[in-house]
Amino acid sequence: MFVVAGACAAEPEDPAHYPVVGGCEGAGAATRDPFVDCVDELRPRGASFGHDRAPAVVMGPPRGGGGLGGVDVLSLGCGGEITLFFDEPAIVDGPGADFVVFENPFALGDGTFVEPARVLASEDGVEWREFPCALAQRPPIGCAGIGLVSAESFDQGDPEASGGDSFDLKEIGLARATYVRLIDAGEAYYGHRMWCEGPSGGFDLDAIAAVIR
């Protein structure tokens, strides 16, 4: 495991396995772009898929594959974490969904194969609020990584049209957020580590989009 924070990073245990990503170039500049502006911190656990394309792989609109799942993602591994930063106008509470998280779940028989993550948000990167994530449900409720991603775009007028998982800051009592943190919860959900192994184990982040009103 290693940590990336801004432009500085501790030495990874295996530099070839965990290339350094990050830096917050452009952070703080006002923009109307609804997508991630920088990777503030990355703590993977064993996974490496997409790391050679980080941080760009988690920026911009989703690249979903519909029922097949997309491959333009960064894998966290079981228990891995990633913290993303949003420039102004950041994420602001308003009617309905305030941001959408896109993973790469795929259709499996009559259901969907998921690798869920807990979702937290913060205005200052110090104090955090966590969205309720009911891992005992099948599929889990209130977590990221559940909804199929149906498009390679994001419609501000209809934020749920592209799929993914929507979150409302009102639910956790925040009026505004500049940080979103995702923590893989796959092992807790399945009760085993079958889906933890290999370079693409755990939650696979495609994109996050803020709803700009």
N, C-alpha and C positions, 0 to 999 in steps of 0.2 A: 504494500500500500504506500502511496505517496500523496503529497498535498500540493496543489497548485493554488496560489493565492495572489491575484494580481499578476505582476510580472515576475514575482519571486517564487521559487519552489524549492522544497527540500529535495535532496538527492533520492531518487527512487531506489527501491531494493534491487530492481533489475532494470537498468536504463534502457535496454533494448526492448523490454516488454512494455514499459510505461513511458513513452516519450513525453517530454514536457510540453504542455499546451498553455495557453492563457495569455496574460497581458490584457489590459483593459483599454486598449487604444480607442480613443474617441469617447470614452466614458465621461459623462457630465455635459456633453454637447447636446443642446436641445434638438430633438428630431421627432418626426411624426411616424417613424418606423415602428410598427407594433411588436417587432420581434426582439429576441435576446440581443443585447449589446455587448456583453462580455461574459466569460466564464470567470467567476470570482474565486471559486474553489472546486477542486475535483479530488475525490477520495475513492478511487475504484477498489474493488475487491476481487482480484483475479482475472477480470475481463480485460480485453484489449481491442475488441472490434471497434473500428472507427476512430481510435485514438490517434492514428497517423494523420487524420483529416481534421482533428480538433485544433482550435475551437470552431472553425467555420462550419463543421458538420451539424452543429446544433443551432446555428444562426439562420435567419431567413425563414421563409415559409415551409410548411411541412412537405415532405416528399413521399406521401403515403402510397401504399400498394393495394389499398382496398382490402378485400378479404384475403389477399395473399400476404399482406404485411410488406413493409418497405425495408430497404437495406441502407438508406441514407441516415444512419443512426450512430449513436455512441453508447456502448454497453457499459453498465456500472458494475456488474457482478453482484452476487447476493450480499446485501448489506452495504453496497457502495452508495456514495452520495455525490451529488453535484449541486452547486449553488450558482445561480445565474443572476446577472444584474441587468436592470432596465433603465436606460436614460429617460430624461423627461420626454413626454409627459408621464412616464412611468405607468403603473397600473392603478386606476382610480375606481373606487366603488361607485356603481351606478345601477340602474335597473337591470336585473338579470345577471348573466355571466360577465365577469370582469377579465378573465383570462382563460385560455384553453391550452392544455398540455397534450402533445401528440407523441404516442409511442408507436410500436408496430405489432399490435395483436393481430392474429389472423384467424379466419374461420376454420373451425374444426368440427366436422359433422354438423350437428344441429346447434352447436355452441361456438365459443370463441376461446382460443388459447391465450391466456393473459400472463403477464409478469408485472404485478402491481408495484406501485411505489406510494409511500406516504408523501403528502404535500404540505409544506410549510411556507409562510410568507412573512416578510418583515419590511418595515419602512426604513429602518436604519442599519440593518445587518447585525444588530446586537440583540434586540428583543424579538422573539419569534412567536408566531401563532400557528398552530397546527390544525388542518382540516380533519374532521372525523373520518376515519378510514376503517370501515367494517370488514375486516379480513375474514370473519367467521361466515360471511355471506358467500353464496356461490351464484354469480360472480360477486366479487367484493363491491361494496358501495362506498362512494366518496373518495376513492383512491384514483391515482393516475394509472394509465396503462390498460384501460378496460375497453374504451370505445374504438372501433375500427376507424382508420383514417381514410376518408373517401375521396380526397382531392389533393392536388399539389398547389393549393392556393388557400387564401383565408379571406372570407367575406365578412367585413366589419358590420354590414347590415344584418347578417344572419350568422353569428359566430358558431352556431352548432352545425351548420351545413357541411363543414369539412370533416366532421367527425371529431374524434379525440374526446377529451374529458374536460368539461367546463367547471369553473370554480368562481364563487361569488364571495368577495371579501367581507360582505355583510355577515356571512355565516361565522366568521371568526372575529368579528368586531373591529375590523380595520377599515379606515377610510381611504388608505393609500398604501401601496407597496412598491419598493424598488428592487426587492430581492425575492426570488423563489428558490426554495430548496427541495430537492427530490431525494428520498431515501428508499432504496430498494427494499421491498418487503416480501420477496418471493419465497424465501425459506419459511417465514412465518405463515404465509398463506397455504403453502402446500404441505408443510410439516416434514419436508425432507429436502435434500440438496440435489435432486436429480437434474434440475434445470439451472444449477449454479455453475457447473463445470464448463470449461472451454472458453475460447475468446469472446463468445457472444452471450455468456451467461448473464442472468439477471435482467433488470430493467434496461430498455434500449430507448434512449431519448432521441426523438426526431426533431421536435421544435416546440417552442412555447410562443403563443401570440397574445398580446394584450388587446383588449377591446377599447379602442379609442373613440370617444364620443364627441 
